[in-house]
């Protein structure tokens, strides 16, 4: 069960750090509540909800393969959000 707990923590930390980075970039650019930043934050929150729901899904055929797919989706989505963040900074 440690894998599931670690995966949930990773999801929380990665997406939380991206949201925090949006606030830092907005503050550095003197753009409080920028439209681009808000879109990244909304996307991060939607991704968080989606990934946590997938981790909690128990009626899957191969649980370990399912969790690997969730981790891969986290990595891909995290990279995409970071690329968007780099474009606004």
VMD Tcl script that draws the C-alpha trace (Angstrom):
set ca {
  {0.00 0.00 0.00}
  {2.97 2.32 0.28}
  {2.96 2.73 -3.51}
  {-0.56 4.14 -3.50}
  {0.24 6.50 -0.65}
  {3.42 7.66 -2.39}
  {1.58 8.14 -5.67}
  {-1.06 10.28 -3.97}
  {1.67 12.36 -2.34}
  {3.45 12.76 -5.69}
  {0.23 13.94 -7.33}
  {-0.32 16.44 -4.54}
  {3.26 17.73 -4.50}
  {3.71 18.02 -8.28}
  {0.47 19.81 -8.94}
  {0.75 21.91 -5.78}
  {4.22 23.05 -6.80}
  {2.95 24.01 -10.25}
  {0.16 26.11 -8.71}
  {2.65 27.77 -6.36}
  {4.96 28.50 -9.31}
  {2.10 30.23 -11.13}
  {1.62 32.55 -8.17}
  {5.35 33.26 -8.03}
  {5.55 34.03 -11.76}
  {2.49 36.27 -11.57}
  {3.96 38.14 -8.62}
  {7.33 38.53 -10.33}
  {5.65 39.95 -13.44}
  {3.28 42.20 -11.42}
  {0.31 40.39 -12.95}
  {-1.93 39.34 -10.10}
  {-4.59 36.87 -11.25}
  {-3.50 36.70 -14.87}
  {-5.78 34.87 -17.29}
  {-3.00 32.47 -18.37}
  {-2.10 31.70 -14.76}
  {-5.72 31.05 -13.85}
  {-6.02 28.60 -16.76}
  {-2.96 26.68 -15.57}
  {-4.27 26.57 -12.01}
  {-7.70 25.37 -13.14}
  {-6.09 22.68 -15.28}
  {-3.91 21.56 -12.36}
  {-6.93 21.28 -10.07}
  {-8.92 19.32 -12.65}
  {-5.93 17.01 -13.18}
  {-5.59 16.50 -9.43}
  {-9.24 15.51 -9.08}
  {-9.05 13.19 -12.06}
  {-5.85 11.44 -11.00}
  {-6.94 10.95 -7.39}
  {-10.22 9.43 -8.63}
  {-8.24 7.05 -10.85}
  {-5.94 6.04 -7.97}
  {-8.95 5.34 -5.75}
  {-10.63 3.22 -8.41}
  {-10.45 -0.34 -7.10}
  {-12.34 -2.38 -9.69}
  {-9.58 -2.50 -12.31}
  {-8.26 -5.69 -13.81}
  {-4.52 -5.14 -13.26}
  {-4.05 -2.69 -10.37}
  {-0.28 -2.23 -10.72}
  {-0.50 -1.53 -14.46}
  {-3.34 0.91 -13.78}
  {-1.25 2.79 -11.22}
  {1.69 2.93 -13.64}
  {-0.61 4.53 -16.20}
  {-1.72 7.08 -13.61}
  {1.91 7.92 -12.81}
  {2.69 8.29 -16.54}
  {-0.31 10.58 -16.95}
  {0.91 12.68 -14.02}
  {4.34 13.05 -15.62}
  {2.90 13.99 -19.02}
  {0.38 16.46 -17.63}
  {2.96 17.96 -15.28}
  {5.36 18.55 -18.15}
  {2.61 20.12 -20.25}
  {1.62 22.48 -17.43}
  {5.24 23.45 -16.82}
  {5.69 24.23 -20.51}
  {2.62 26.49 -20.37}
  {4.01 28.15 -17.26}
  {7.36 28.76 -18.93}
  {5.59 30.52 -21.80}
  {3.99 33.09 -19.49}
  {7.13 33.82 -17.50}
}
mol new
graphics top color blue
foreach p $ca { graphics top sphere $p radius 0.5 }
foreach p [lrange $ca 0 end-1] q [lrange $ca 1 end] { graphics top cylinder $p $q radius 0.2 }
display resetview
